[in-house]
């Protein structure tokens, strides 16, 4: 795994960086329900359904994806493996894209791809991959990989360099470096990510706010005023939704709170830095939102619970990833044309921070269909398919030339409005294969504070647990 010091970057810096090193997870996940969010319901078996006002991600994707998947540019080469059957662990949030890709790939090449949604959150997915690789299972051929995982799983992933190394040169160099372990390209960049603040433009105007909040104090003031006004006619309305469940996504949210309060980036110069007054202040602030401008159930929210509430028209603000932009602007969305995005807030004198995210595609070393699997990845990461996903799913391409395509620029206008966001990496470079342990220690501690425990008691314990993950 590449080893670099954690260095905040702007979005422009991410694109230009040739030495990014290890980037951090997008953290997106399908719901793994604990609490019941407004605007959604839970079946007797615990699976999630939603009200008519908040369709599921799959239903939304079907409505959003209006174009036809692009042809497979490498079809002639891939046809050599016609008749091969592959299994792909795909994206549970954008599953419809994966199914469309699989159908077009079969049509053009004769290779059949069964798409299975990966487990419901990144932490569960990591544990599942560990079990698969330990068993040397050939059940899965192609896997989507969080951007922090190549170093941890590199020994169990195929070297894509001989076949895809040349095309990898067209992708953001820093991500390619991140995916190169011991000189081997073990994953191809698929899409990159960073979080943004979604806000209801109509409600800001209604309550006399001329612009979205820039500081956390402003967010609290705006959210409180709008919430108080809207509750008169909508008892379910809330001010601000985010990802509060104790999972990888909470690490992303909390890192942003900490960085934007001047609390650092969790690890610096091989020393854990979570036990400081700014971290305590940031976590205490977030604890104060719960039951106030945020619903009590937010401590069970992942990305989709938050999106369902916001897209149902039941929240003024939301912290989420770019994928929610296209879904919110779908023709059937009740908030279409009524929202926009901005950088996440910060404390006065500090900078907005967004956790670096993104996903890669890799081939299991234990797959019996290596060549066909690599051709499927070639298609999924091609300029043509990255453009298709960007336009229809707000998924940010990892190919700079595709990012600057006029059609992509039109589909992703928020890139221009958020270009000065400081992108912050979590300490995967410092912790290496033990990053998951470090993240669990962090988000469990954050969760304890959100549940009411004193940061002064919790943070020293988190510091000790995280310090043990460093070499």
DRENTOR-934768 format. One record per residue (C-alpha): residue number from 0; residue in one letter; x, y, z. Coordinates in nm, 3 decimals, padded with zeros to 5 digits. Layout:
! residues N
NUM A X Y Z;
...
This chain:
! residues 471
0 X 00.000 00.000 00.000;
1 X 00.137 00.343 -00.081;
2 X 00.242 00.534 00.225;
3 X 00.193 00.910 00.234;
4 X 00.112 01.160 00.501;
5 X -00.252 01.262 00.521;
6 X -00.279 01.580 00.321;
7 X -00.604 01.767 00.263;
8 X -00.676 01.848 -00.099;
9 X -00.928 02.059 -00.280;
10 X -01.145 01.889 -00.542;
11 X -00.929 02.049 -00.809;
12 X -00.625 01.917 -00.626;
13 X -00.766 01.566 -00.629;
14 X -00.802 01.570 -01.004;
15 X -00.457 01.714 -01.057;
16 X -00.276 01.516 -00.788;
17 X -00.026 01.260 -00.902;
18 X 00.072 01.163 -00.547;
19 X -00.254 01.128 -00.363;
20 X -00.158 00.804 -00.194;
21 X -00.434 00.622 -00.011;
22 X -00.775 00.783 -00.039;
23 X -01.077 00.714 00.171;
24 X -01.406 00.540 00.147;
25 X -01.722 00.673 -00.001;
26 X -01.908 00.492 00.277;
27 X -02.229 00.469 00.079;
28 X -02.453 00.181 00.169;
29 X -02.800 00.045 00.133;
30 X -03.010 00.066 00.449;
31 X -02.927 -00.167 00.733;
32 X -03.220 -00.066 00.942;
33 X -03.204 -00.001 01.315;
34 X -03.439 00.292 01.373;
35 X -03.744 00.387 01.170;
36 X -03.691 00.704 00.965;
37 X -03.973 00.927 00.858;
38 X -04.077 00.870 00.501;
39 X -03.996 00.498 00.507;
40 X -04.135 00.178 00.647;
41 X -03.995 -00.160 00.741;
42 X -04.141 -00.498 00.652;
43 X -04.183 -00.778 00.902;
44 X -03.853 -00.930 00.789;
45 X -03.665 -00.605 00.838;
46 X -03.614 -00.520 00.473;
47 X -03.685 -00.167 00.367;
48 X -03.971 -00.035 00.162;
49 X -04.064 00.326 00.118;
50 X -04.371 00.539 00.083;
51 X -04.490 00.652 -00.257;
52 X -04.325 00.985 -00.194;
53 X -03.985 00.821 -00.141;
54 X -03.928 00.538 -00.389;
55 X -03.646 00.292 -00.334;
56 X -03.308 00.344 -00.492;
57 X -03.377 00.073 -00.749;
58 X -03.711 00.225 -00.847;
59 X -03.554 00.567 -00.866;
60 X -03.271 00.433 -01.081;
61 X -03.515 00.276 -01.325;
62 X -03.689 00.611 -01.356;
63 X -03.364 00.804 -01.388;
64 X -03.183 00.585 -01.639;
65 X -03.348 00.693 -01.960;
66 X -03.067 00.633 -02.204;
67 X -02.941 00.308 -02.350;
68 X -02.618 00.167 -02.212;
69 X -02.327 00.234 -02.448;
70 X -02.192 -00.042 -02.666;
71 X -01.902 -00.248 -02.537;
72 X -01.594 -00.092 -02.701;
73 X -01.386 -00.407 -02.645;
74 X -01.657 -00.645 -02.770;
75 X -01.446 -00.807 -03.041;
76 X -01.178 -00.907 -02.791;
77 X -01.425 -01.011 -02.524;
78 X -01.620 -01.239 -02.758;
79 X -01.338 -01.489 -02.726;
80 X -01.487 -01.571 -02.387;
81 X -01.849 -01.596 -02.503;
82 X -02.046 -01.846 -02.296;
83 X -01.853 -01.772 -01.978;
84 X -02.062 -01.702 -01.669;
85 X -01.949 -01.439 -01.419;
86 X -02.076 -01.330 -01.079;
87 X -02.038 -00.963 -00.986;
88 X -02.077 -00.816 -00.638;
89 X -02.235 -00.487 -00.740;
90 X -02.352 -00.157 -00.596;
91 X -02.670 -00.192 -00.385;
92 X -02.751 00.176 -00.428;
93 X -02.696 00.188 -00.806;
94 X -02.783 -00.175 -00.875;
95 X -02.986 -00.089 -01.181;
96 X -02.674 00.049 -01.352;
97 X -02.493 -00.278 -01.286;
98 X -02.780 -00.479 -01.428;
99 X -02.793 -00.259 -01.737;
100 X -02.418 -00.299 -01.784;
101 X -02.445 -00.676 -01.745;
102 X -02.728 -00.697 -01.999;
103 X -02.544 -00.488 -02.259;
104 X -02.222 -00.679 -02.195;
105 X -02.398 -01.011 -02.258;
106 X -02.566 -00.873 -02.570;
107 X -02.236 -00.758 -02.720;
108 X -02.000 -01.033 -02.600;
109 X -02.203 -01.341 -02.508;
110 X -02.060 -01.335 -02.155;
111 X -02.331 -01.373 -01.892;
112 X -02.295 -01.170 -01.571;
113 X -02.506 -01.239 -01.262;
114 X -02.526 -00.922 -01.053;
115 X -02.554 -00.960 -00.676;
116 X -02.578 -00.659 -00.445;
117 X -02.291 -00.648 -00.201;
118 X -02.380 -00.644 00.173;
119 X -02.569 -00.348 00.302;
120 X -02.288 -00.134 00.436;
121 X -01.916 -00.102 00.381;
122 X -01.822 -00.258 00.715;
123 X -02.033 -00.567 00.641;
124 X -01.887 -00.586 00.291;
125 X -01.533 -00.581 00.426;
126 X -01.607 -00.870 00.660;
127 X -01.773 -01.067 00.378;
128 X -01.469 -01.025 00.154;
129 X -01.243 -01.137 00.436;
130 X -01.441 -01.461 00.466;
131 X -01.446 -01.519 00.090;
132 X -01.072 -01.469 00.054;
133 X -00.984 -01.673 00.361;
134 X -01.184 -01.961 00.213;
135 X -01.021 -01.900 -00.128;
136 X -01.371 -01.903 -00.270;
137 X -01.424 -01.879 -00.645;
138 X -01.792 -01.791 -00.605;
139 X -01.737 -01.423 -00.686;
140 X -01.545 -01.309 -00.994;
141 X -01.571 -00.928 -00.994;
142 X -01.593 -00.718 -00.677;
143 X -01.652 -00.352 -00.607;
144 X -01.390 -00.228 -00.363;
145 X -01.393 00.069 -00.132;
146 X -01.105 00.300 -00.210;
147 X -00.932 00.216 00.119;
148 X -00.929 -00.161 00.058;
149 X -00.673 -00.238 -00.216;
150 X -00.389 -00.249 00.034;
151 X -00.579 -00.480 00.268;
152 X -00.700 -00.720 -00.002;
153 X -00.424 -00.683 -00.260;
154 X -00.284 -01.031 -00.201;
155 X -00.622 -01.184 -00.293;
156 X -00.681 -00.974 -00.606;
157 X -00.560 -01.040 -00.959;
158 X -00.299 -00.819 -01.123;
159 X -00.486 -00.618 -01.386;
160 X -00.174 -00.443 -01.507;
161 X -00.085 -00.669 -01.801;
162 X -00.426 -00.615 -01.964;
163 X -00.552 -00.284 -01.821;
164 X -00.236 -00.100 -01.724;
165 X -00.230 00.108 -02.041;
166 X -00.593 00.222 -02.016;
167 X -00.543 00.295 -01.645;
168 X -00.316 00.583 -01.750;
169 X -00.623 00.781 -01.856;
170 X -00.765 00.776 -01.500;
171 X -00.677 01.007 -01.210;
172 X -00.319 00.914 -01.134;
173 X -00.355 00.933 -00.759;
174 X -00.632 00.674 -00.760;
175 X -00.432 00.442 -00.984;
176 X -00.141 00.474 -00.740;
177 X -00.381 00.396 -00.456;
178 X -00.485 00.079 -00.638;
179 X -00.129 -00.035 -00.705;
180 X 00.000 -00.270 -00.435;
181 X 00.352 -00.413 -00.443;
182 X 00.383 -00.302 -00.803;
183 X 00.059 -00.470 -00.913;
184 X -00.256 -00.294 -01.031;
185 X -00.511 -00.481 -00.820;
186 X -00.816 -00.262 -00.895;
187 X -00.941 -00.022 -01.161;
188 X -01.092 00.316 -01.068;
189 X -01.471 00.308 -01.114;
190 X -01.603 00.634 -00.970;
191 X -01.487 00.888 -00.714;
192 X -01.687 01.069 -00.450;
193 X -01.707 01.343 -00.189;
194 X -01.996 01.458 00.032;
195 X -02.201 01.774 -00.009;
196 X -02.471 01.967 00.175;
197 X -02.813 01.941 00.010;
198 X -03.059 02.219 00.087;
199 X -03.414 02.316 -00.009;
200 X -03.391 02.635 -00.211;
201 X -03.765 02.700 -00.188;
202 X -03.765 02.680 00.191;
203 X -03.459 02.902 00.232;
204 X -03.639 03.164 00.024;
205 X -03.966 03.114 00.214;
206 X -03.799 03.180 00.550;
207 X -03.587 03.472 00.438;
208 X -03.243 03.316 00.392;
209 X -03.051 03.449 00.092;
210 X -02.790 03.172 00.079;
211 X -02.713 02.831 00.225;
212 X -02.524 02.813 00.556;
213 X -02.148 02.843 00.555;
214 X -02.091 02.778 00.926;
215 X -02.238 02.518 01.161;
216 X -02.401 02.798 01.364;
217 X -02.577 02.920 01.050;
218 X -02.691 02.566 00.967;
219 X -02.839 02.526 01.313;
220 X -03.015 02.863 01.295;
221 X -03.160 02.802 00.949;
222 X -03.260 02.444 01.020;
223 X -03.432 02.539 01.346;
224 X -03.632 02.824 01.192;
225 X -03.742 02.622 00.889;
226 X -03.826 02.317 01.102;
227 X -04.038 02.521 01.343;
228 X -04.227 02.678 01.056;
229 X -04.286 02.360 00.856;
230 X -04.395 02.151 01.155;
231 X -04.711 02.360 01.170;
232 X -04.837 02.169 00.867;
233 X -04.605 01.867 00.859;
234 X -04.539 01.693 01.190;
235 X -04.273 01.474 01.029;
236 X -04.058 01.763 00.911;
237 X -03.701 01.788 01.041;
238 X -03.415 02.030 00.992;
239 X -03.107 01.823 00.910;
240 X -03.049 01.457 00.825;
241 X -02.717 01.274 00.802;
242 X -02.564 00.929 00.859;
243 X -02.557 00.851 01.232;
244 X -02.560 00.473 01.243;
245 X -02.251 00.313 01.401;
246 X -02.083 00.202 01.076;
247 X -01.824 00.322 00.826;
248 X -02.043 00.611 00.718;
249 X -02.035 00.762 01.066;
250 X -01.655 00.772 01.045;
251 X -01.696 00.980 00.728;
252 X -01.945 01.221 00.886;
253 X -01.747 01.257 01.207;
254 X -01.418 01.320 01.027;
255 X -01.587 01.612 00.850;
256 X -01.716 01.756 01.179;
257 X -01.373 01.718 01.338;
258 X -01.177 01.867 01.048;
259 X -01.416 02.161 01.007;
260 X -01.379 02.241 01.380;
261 X -00.999 02.247 01.355;
262 X -00.963 01.908 01.523;
263 X -00.726 01.755 01.268;
264 X -00.745 01.438 01.059;
265 X -00.743 01.167 01.331;
266 X -00.380 01.060 01.279;
267 X -00.075 01.279 01.225;
268 X 00.291 01.172 01.212;
269 X 00.203 00.820 01.331;
270 X 00.019 00.952 01.634;
271 X -00.355 00.939 01.695;
272 X -00.491 01.290 01.752;
273 X -00.858 01.231 01.834;
274 X -00.834 01.332 02.200;
275 X -00.835 01.710 02.175;
276 X -01.082 01.990 02.266;
277 X -01.184 02.058 01.906;
278 X -01.286 01.694 01.854;
279 X -01.483 01.703 02.178;
280 X -01.655 02.023 02.067;
281 X -01.742 01.882 01.725;
282 X -01.893 01.562 01.864;
283 X -02.081 01.747 02.137;
284 X -02.228 01.976 01.874;
285 X -02.352 01.679 01.672;
286 X -02.498 01.523 01.986;
287 X -02.695 01.844 02.035;
288 X -02.863 01.806 01.697;
289 X -03.028 01.476 01.793;
290 X -03.386 01.534 01.901;
291 X -03.345 01.898 01.799;
292 X -03.281 01.985 01.435;
293 X -03.224 01.614 01.361;
294 X -03.467 01.331 01.441;
295 X -03.387 01.097 01.729;
296 X -03.379 00.811 01.479;
297 X -03.083 00.965 01.291;
298 X -02.854 00.740 01.496;
299 X -02.986 00.454 01.283;
300 X -02.957 00.631 00.947;
301 X -02.731 00.533 00.660;
302 X -02.731 00.722 00.330;
303 X -03.061 00.590 00.204;
304 X -03.259 00.664 00.519;
305 X -03.135 01.021 00.504;
306 X -03.214 01.046 00.133;
307 X -03.563 00.905 00.179;
308 X -03.645 01.170 00.439;
309 X -03.502 01.455 00.230;
310 X -03.649 01.339 -00.098;
311 X -03.989 01.290 00.068;
312 X -03.987 01.664 00.136;
313 X -03.939 01.610 00.510;
314 X -03.604 01.781 00.568;
315 X -03.447 02.119 00.500;
316 X -03.086 01.999 00.485;
317 X -02.904 01.672 00.420;
318 X -02.544 01.556 00.421;
319 X -02.500 01.297 00.146;
320 X -02.298 01.190 -00.159;
321 X -02.348 01.303 -00.520;
322 X -02.554 00.998 -00.617;
323 X -02.854 01.159 -00.444;
324 X -02.842 01.456 -00.682;
325 X -02.974 01.267 -00.985;
326 X -03.234 01.085 -00.778;
327 X -03.363 01.408 -00.630;
328 X -03.398 01.555 -00.979;
329 X -03.585 01.258 -01.123;
330 X -03.914 01.342 -01.294;
331 X -04.109 01.165 -01.019;
332 X -03.926 01.333 -00.733;
333 X -04.140 01.579 -00.539;
334 X -03.835 01.797 -00.469;
335 X -03.722 01.822 -00.832;
336 X -03.613 02.180 -00.895;
337 X -03.650 02.269 -00.527;
338 X -03.301 02.189 -00.398;
339 X -02.936 02.265 -00.460;
340 X -02.602 02.171 -00.305;
341 X -02.315 02.352 -00.135;
342 X -01.999 02.266 00.060;
343 X -02.052 02.128 00.408;
344 X -02.036 02.392 00.684;
345 X -01.735 02.478 00.901;
346 X -01.649 02.669 01.213;
347 X -01.547 03.036 01.165;
348 X -01.182 03.048 01.068;
349 X -01.176 02.682 00.962;
350 X -01.233 02.508 00.628;
351 X -01.511 02.284 00.503;
352 X -01.398 01.924 00.483;
353 X -01.529 01.636 00.278;
354 X -01.418 01.278 00.320;
355 X -01.261 01.143 00.002;
356 X -01.462 00.855 -00.134;
357 X -01.500 00.631 -00.431;
358 X -01.511 00.270 -00.544;
359 X -01.295 00.044 -00.758;
360 X -01.344 -00.284 -00.942;
361 X -01.123 -00.586 -00.891;
362 X -01.106 -00.953 -00.985;
363 X -01.075 -01.220 -00.719;
364 X -00.752 -01.417 -00.752;
365 X -00.963 -01.728 -00.694;
366 X -01.197 -01.663 -00.988;
367 X -01.195 -01.937 -01.251;
368 X -01.286 -01.681 -01.520;
369 X -01.007 -01.427 -01.497;
370 X -00.994 -01.313 -01.859;
371 X -01.369 -01.265 -01.901;
372 X -01.387 -01.083 -01.565;
373 X -01.114 -00.842 -01.674;
374 X -01.304 -00.765 -01.996;
375 X -01.616 -00.684 -01.792;
376 X -01.412 -00.443 -01.580;
377 X -01.267 -00.289 -01.895;
378 X -01.622 -00.211 -02.006;
379 X -01.746 -00.082 -01.668;
380 X -01.449 00.154 -01.631;
381 X -01.440 00.270 -01.994;
382 X -01.490 00.638 -02.086;
383 X -01.818 00.553 -02.254;
384 X -01.969 00.382 -01.951;
385 X -01.829 00.633 -01.701;
386 X -01.998 00.909 -01.899;
387 X -02.326 00.715 -01.899;
388 X -02.315 00.669 -01.520;
389 X -02.221 01.033 -01.465;
390 X -02.511 01.169 -01.670;
391 X -02.776 00.933 -01.536;
392 X -02.652 00.864 -01.184;
393 X -02.441 01.162 -01.068;
394 X -02.144 00.929 -01.023;
395 X -01.822 01.124 -01.066;
396 X -01.590 00.981 -01.335;
397 X -01.231 00.890 -01.255;
398 X -01.122 00.990 -01.606;
399 X -01.044 01.365 -01.623;
400 X -01.135 01.381 -01.991;
401 X -01.482 01.247 -01.909;
402 X -01.522 01.493 -01.621;
403 X -01.470 01.779 -01.866;
404 X -01.710 01.640 -02.127;
405 X -01.980 01.907 -02.191;
406 X -02.263 01.661 -02.129;
407 X -02.109 01.556 -01.796;
408 X -02.048 01.918 -01.692;
409 X -02.415 01.990 -01.760;
410 X -02.529 01.685 -01.562;
411 X -02.300 01.754 -01.264;
412 X -02.319 02.132 -01.210;
413 X -02.241 02.090 -00.840;
414 X -01.876 02.018 -00.924;
415 X -01.825 02.385 -01.003;
416 X -02.001 02.498 -00.684;
417 X -01.800 02.266 -00.461;
418 X -01.459 02.285 -00.624;
419 X -01.299 02.450 -00.320;
420 X -01.406 02.180 -00.074;
421 X -01.104 02.045 00.110;
422 X -01.098 01.670 00.058;
423 X -00.977 01.487 00.366;
424 X -00.847 01.131 00.378;
425 X -00.886 00.909 00.678;
426 X -00.575 00.732 00.808;
427 X -00.570 00.425 00.587;
428 X -00.210 00.493 00.483;
429 X -00.105 00.503 00.847;
430 X -00.300 00.196 00.957;
431 X -00.267 -00.020 00.644;
432 X -00.445 -00.353 00.670;
433 X -00.566 -00.260 01.019;
434 X -00.762 00.042 00.898;
435 X -01.093 -00.134 00.956;
436 X -01.005 -00.179 01.324;
437 X -00.916 00.188 01.353;
438 X -01.238 00.297 01.187;
439 X -01.449 00.072 01.410;
440 X -01.281 00.215 01.719;
441 X -01.352 00.566 01.593;
442 X -01.714 00.527 01.489;
443 X -01.802 00.327 01.800;
444 X -01.661 00.606 02.015;
445 X -01.847 00.870 01.814;
446 X -02.166 00.667 01.853;
447 X -02.119 00.656 02.230;
448 X -02.098 01.035 02.238;
449 X -02.408 01.066 02.018;
450 X -02.589 00.840 02.263;
451 X -02.505 01.079 02.547;
452 X -02.168 00.977 02.688;
453 X -01.912 01.243 02.781;
454 X -01.639 01.298 02.516;
455 X -01.388 01.347 02.798;
456 X -01.447 00.984 02.897;
457 X -01.484 00.836 02.549;
458 X -01.203 01.001 02.352;
459 X -00.908 00.871 02.559;
460 X -01.041 00.517 02.507;
461 X -01.077 00.576 02.132;
462 X -00.724 00.715 02.121;
463 X -00.583 00.404 02.288;
464 X -00.772 00.165 02.061;
465 X -00.671 00.351 01.746;
466 X -00.309 00.384 01.855;
467 X -00.283 00.004 01.874;
468 X -00.360 -00.017 01.501;
469 X -00.052 00.185 01.405;
470 X 00.272 00.004 01.319;
